[in-house]
Amino acid sequence: MGFPLRSEPSTIPKKYESVNLMHANFSQILGHKRQISVLERFIISGAENGVFAFCGPEHIGKSTVAKQFASAFLRVDLNELFRHPDFISLSPEVRENGTRAYDIESIRDVLHRLGQSSISGKAVVIIDDANVLNTASQNALLKMLEEPNAGTVIVLISHEESALLPTIRSRAVTLSFFGVSSAASEDILLNAKRLVSCSGVERLKAAQDIAKQELKDFESLFIALIQELHMSNRASAKGLHAVLKTRERIAANANPLIAFTELAVQLD
């Protein structure tokens, strides 16, 4: 989906400016095309408020998509999102025993902040790991979900959809996120693991094996690589950038052997 840009900025509807910003950001995300399409339509429609539940396994990009969506809705560059006064991002506290939990006061604080006038006329709240919200915290959220302020978007990110109360789910548009399909091929998952987890010569050999297989489903391979980087706690900016650049090169018909060998070197 694209929108023509004219030379006079004033001729571009504001809602389309947001979508173009979204396109610029989402071009760096692998997969999730259906989910992104829903979010684009929401902005194009000019809707003033909405509640979304992003549900699916960990490490597949739900938080990344949520932030890109927030930047487009607020019409702010992604790099400036966390400085925007009308953007609120919540994460659970990690307790001494390693469990994650929310303090109900943090939810009440969000309700208080949303009750005040926003600077931009809009506000976005992202609640990460919403599946660890206890019943009291979820019930506290209900008022906000039942009567969201004009210009307010709320995104609940949950690794377990069933952990959200039915009353929460009924008020949200649920977008289910998926990782690499199990039907995508065990070879794809194995190749991603080898390229990320092996070292030195073994990683180079993995790159050569991938190139020789002449995979037709390269998109699934790159999604699997991103997942593997996150799961192995090696998702550095450099590593993620290297995967995305390799994807661009393959899409431009670069030599797979050269492209994946260079990727193996960059991931070492």
SULGIBEL-V490860 format. One record per residue. PSI is psi in degrees with one decimal (none if undefined). Layout:
psi
PSI
PSI
This chain:
psi
127.7
160.6
130.5
137.6
129.6
169.8
-26.7
113.3
-32.3
-16.8
-5.9
115.3
143.6
-41.3
-30.8
-30.9
-41.2
-41.8
-38.8
-37.4
-39.7
-43.4
-41.5
-39.9
-44.9
-13.7
-17.6
4.6
134.8
132.2
-162.2
32.9
-40.6
-42.9
-41.8
-38.3
-40.2
-43.2
-37.3
-44.2
-34.8
-45.6
-41.6
-34.3
-18.2
15.7
139.6
-24.4
161.5
157.9
127.2
144.6
113.8
108.7
143.2
175.2
162.7
159.8
33.7
7.1
12.1
-45.0
-38.4
-46.4
-40.7
-42.4
-39.5
-41.7
-44.3
-42.1
-37.4
-42.0
-40.5
-5.5
51.5
144.5
142.4
-36.9
-19.3
-0.2
-47.5
-7.6
-8.6
128.4
-17.9
18.1
127.3
125.3
124.0
137.9
149.0
156.7
144.6
117.9
171.8
-31.9
5.2
-9.2
158.3
141.3
156.8
140.9
127.4
-24.8
-30.9
-34.8
-43.0
-34.2
-39.7
-44.0
-41.1
-45.1
-38.7
-21.6
-12.8
160.7
135.4
157.0
-40.8
-8.3
0.8
164.3
144.7
131.5
124.1
121.9
104.1
153.9
45.0
-17.7
-15.1
2.2
130.6
175.2
-41.4
-42.4
-39.5
-38.9
-34.0
-31.2
-25.5
-41.1
-41.7
-36.3
-33.4
-37.8
65.3
139.8
152.2
135.7
10.9
130.2
133.1
128.9
119.6
122.4
118.6
134.5
-11.2
103.2
-37.1
-16.0
-15.0
137.2
146.3
-36.2
-29.4
-49.2
-35.0
-18.6
2.8
151.3
113.9
124.6
116.3
128.7
143.3
151.1
-155.1
129.1
140.9
-21.4
-6.1
-22.0
130.6
-27.9
-39.0
-46.4
-40.8
-42.4
-41.1
-44.0
-43.2
-42.8
-31.0
-42.5
-27.4
173.3
157.0
-124.8
-38.1
-37.6
-40.2
-39.4
-38.4
-41.3
-41.9
-39.8
-39.8
-45.4
-37.6
-28.0
-13.7
53.2
138.3
-23.3
64.5
-31.5
-43.8
-35.4
-45.0
-36.6
-42.6
-36.7
-43.7
-45.4
-44.5
-37.5
-43.3
-45.0
-27.2
8.2
34.3
21.4
63.7
162.5
-38.1
-45.0
-44.9
-40.6
-40.8
-41.0
-44.4
-39.2
-37.8
-39.6
-44.5
-40.0
-41.5
-39.9
-27.2
15.2
34.7
160.7
117.2
-37.9
-45.5
-45.1
-46.2
-28.0
-42.5
-35.7
-42.3
-39.7
-41.8
-28.3
-11.2
none
